[in-house]
Amino acid sequence: MASTSSSGSPPPRRTLWDIYKGIAPRHRVILGMGFMAFSMVGIWASDKLEKKYPPPVDNRVARINHSDAMDKQSPKPSSS
């Protein structure tokens, strides 16, 4: 059976920051290092998967010469 306070009101809600600050400093460091390790493994795995399964040719970004693109965009002066 859950205990309730004498007033019957629910306990105040704690924010995520309050919960985090309530953890012992040593455990906060371990938690942070765990998140960093998880992120590094994810980046490593995505690089390996990208090399193993490259995107289809249709979805690749076309490489253009910027000077050619600017020539096509700017109007030519009339020679009259």
C-alpha positions in Angstrom: 0.0 0.0 0.0 1.4 3.4 -1.0 1.8 6.0 1.7 0.3 9.4 1.2 1.0 12.7 2.9 -1.4 14.0 5.5 -2.8 16.6 3.2 -3.5 14.1 0.4 -1.8 16.3 -2.3 0.7 14.7 -4.7 4.4 15.4 -4.1 5.9 18.3 -6.1 7.1 17.3 -9.6 10.8 17.3 -10.1 12.4 18.5 -13.3 14.9 16.4 -15.2 17.7 18.7 -14.1 16.7 18.2 -10.4 16.8 14.4 -10.9 20.2 14.6 -12.6 21.6 16.9 -9.9 20.4 14.4 -7.3 22.6 11.7 -8.7 26.1 11.3 -7.0 28.8 13.2 -9.0 30.7 9.9 -9.6 27.6 8.4 -11.2 27.0 11.5 -13.3 30.5 11.2 -14.7 30.0 7.5 -15.5 26.6 8.3 -17.1 28.2 11.0 -19.3 31.0 8.8 -20.3 28.5 6.1 -21.2 26.5 8.5 -23.4 29.8 9.6 -25.2 30.8 5.9 -25.7 27.3 5.1 -27.1 27.6 8.1 -29.5 31.1 7.1 -30.7 29.9 3.5 -31.4 27.0 4.9 -33.4 29.2 7.2 -35.5 31.6 4.3 -36.1 28.8 1.9 -37.1 27.2 4.4 -39.4 30.5 5.0 -41.2 31.1 1.2 -41.6 27.5 0.8 -42.9 27.9 3.7 -45.3 31.0 2.1 -46.8 29.3 -1.3 -47.0 26.0 0.0 -48.4 26.7 3.1 -50.5 23.6 5.2 -51.5 22.2 4.5 -55.0 23.6 6.6 -57.8 20.2 8.4 -58.3 20.3 9.9 -54.8 23.9 11.2 -54.9 24.3 15.0 -55.1 25.5 16.2 -58.5 28.9 18.0 -58.4 28.8 21.2 -60.4 31.3 23.7 -61.3 30.2 26.9 -59.5 31.6 29.2 -62.2 29.5 27.4 -64.9 26.4 27.8 -62.7 27.0 31.5 -62.2 27.5 32.0 -65.9 24.1 30.3 -66.6 22.4 32.4 -63.9 23.6 35.9 -64.7 22.1 37.6 -67.8 24.4 38.4 -70.6 24.8 42.1 -71.4 23.3 43.0 -74.8 25.8 44.3 -77.4 23.6 46.9 -79.1 
